[in-house]
Amino acid sequence: MVTSGSPSIPALDLANQAAIDAVFHLYDPPLWLVTARAGKDRGGCIATSVTRASIVPDLPRILIAIAQQHYTWQLIESSDEFVLHLLAADDLAAVARFGLLSGHTHNKLAGLKLGKTPRGAPRYEQAVAWLGCRVETRQTIGDRSVYLAAITDGGVLRQAPLLTVSRLVQDAQPEQIAEIKRLYVRDQHIDRAAILLWRRDRAR
Ligand SMILES: Cc1cc2nc3c(=O)[nH]c(=O)nc-3n(C[C@H](O)[C@H](O)[C@H](O)COP(=O)(O)O)c2cc1C
């Protein structure tokens, strides 16, 4: 049975789900690489849930949503810092490394030529651009934590077209697409259970 987990939120039938999904296919978000460091531990993951959250030039801020099962989430929780990178369109290797493996089982930064931000966080030098971010506040939303962060520094490293979701789908090898789909479905199950639990707890 379909449930929203909350009496005030309607459960969605399949037609409504498809209509909503079609809206998300109308735009093409960039892929961001999020790196973080906590003590000696370092890691990173790919994220599309990234939004500019301030238009004030001297008070730049950003919102990101990171799933709590990710190793990168642990690093951000421990350090309250992360680095965002915009990737080059041809950098599918970064997706394979950071989006398909987990830092729980792999040292994702091993063997990479990395720089450092002025605050000592790992910077991915093949990126097109980067932003150093410091968490100001967070909200747990069941499956993910939403972080509002102050942007402390950043820069454009080179001029190149950006990697976006449609570019990834167009250029990735069929095996890579199949693995992305498999992980997407796995994460949907984990996230669904966590959202329903969160809603039920709030309704009590
Ligand atoms: C195109 C794409 C977009 C993604 N967007 C997000 C996102 O916005 N938030 C998130 O928590 N995970 C996102 N992921 C999933 C993580 O990047 C992935 O699960 C990663 O392996 C987690 O690594 P970690 O456990 O080392 O942190 C995305 C993955 C891909 C391929």
The ligand as an SDF file (V2000), in Angstrom:
LIG
                    3D

 31 33  0  0  0  0  0  0  0  0999 V2000
   24.5800   12.0090  -10.3370 C   0  0  0  0  0  0  0  0  0  0  0  0
   24.6280   11.7360   -8.8510 C   0  0  0  0  0  0  0  0  0  0  0  0
   24.0570   12.6520   -7.9710 C   0  0  0  0  0  0  0  0  0  0  0  0
   24.0740   12.4280   -6.5850 C   0  0  0  0  0  0  0  0  0  0  0  0
   23.5360   13.3660   -5.7410 N   0  0  0  0  0  0  0  0  0  0  0  0
   23.5880   13.1590   -4.3930 C   0  0  0  0  0  0  0  0  0  0  0  0
   23.1000   14.1670   -3.4910 C   0  0  0  0  0  0  0  0  0  0  0  0
   22.6550   15.2480   -3.8910 O   0  0  0  0  0  0  0  0  0  0  0  0
   23.1560   13.8980   -2.1570 N   0  0  0  0  0  0  0  0  0  0  0  0
   23.6660   12.7300   -1.6570 C   0  0  0  0  0  0  0  0  0  0  0  0
   23.6940   12.5460   -0.4280 O   0  0  0  0  0  0  0  0  0  0  0  0
   24.1580   11.7620   -2.4930 N   0  0  0  0  0  0  0  0  0  0  0  0
   24.1370   11.9600   -3.8380 C   0  0  0  0  0  0  0  0  0  0  0  0
   24.6510   11.0130   -4.6930 N   0  0  0  0  0  0  0  0  0  0  0  0
   25.1470    9.7230   -4.1440 C   0  0  0  0  0  0  0  0  0  0  0  0
   26.5860    9.7420   -3.5880 C   0  0  0  0  0  0  0  0  0  0  0  0
   27.4640   10.4970   -4.3800 O   0  0  0  0  0  0  0  0  0  0  0  0
   27.1110    8.2930   -3.5240 C   0  0  0  0  0  0  0  0  0  0  0  0
   26.2130    7.4640   -2.8180 O   0  0  0  0  0  0  0  0  0  0  0  0
   28.5050    8.1770   -2.9420 C   0  0  0  0  0  0  0  0  0  0  0  0
   29.0210    6.8980   -3.2810 O   0  0  0  0  0  0  0  0  0  0  0  0
   28.5630    8.3350   -1.4250 C   0  0  0  0  0  0  0  0  0  0  0  0
   29.9140    8.1890   -1.0440 O   0  0  0  0  0  0  0  0  0  0  0  0
   30.4370    8.2090    0.4690 P   0  0  0  0  0  0  0  0  0  0  0  0
   29.7450    7.0810    1.2200 O   0  0  0  0  0  0  0  0  0  0  0  0
   31.9070    7.9670    0.3510 O   0  0  0  0  0  0  0  0  0  0  0  0
   30.1340    9.5370    1.0500 O   0  0  0  0  0  0  0  0  0  0  0  0
   24.6750   11.2370   -6.0780 C   0  0  0  0  0  0  0  0  0  0  0  0
   25.2760   10.3200   -6.9620 C   0  0  0  0  0  0  0  0  0  0  0  0
   25.2630   10.5720   -8.3290 C   0  0  0  0  0  0  0  0  0  0  0  0
   25.9340    9.5800   -9.2610 C   0  0  0  0  0  0  0  0  0  0  0  0
  1  2  1  0
  2  3  1  0
  2 30  2  0
  3  4  2  0
  4  5  1  0
  4 28  1  0
  5  6  2  0
  6  7  1  0
  6 13  1  0
  7  8  2  0
  7  9  1  0
  9 10  1  0
 10 11  2  0
 10 12  1  0
 12 13  2  0
 13 14  1  0
 14 15  1  0
 14 28  1  0
 15 16  1  0
 16 17  1  0
 16 18  1  0
 18 19  1  0
 18 20  1  0
 20 21  1  0
 20 22  1  0
 22 23  1  0
 23 24  1  0
 24 25  2  0
 24 26  1  0
 24 27  1  0
 28 29  2  0
 29 30  1  0
 30 31  1  0
M  END
$$$$
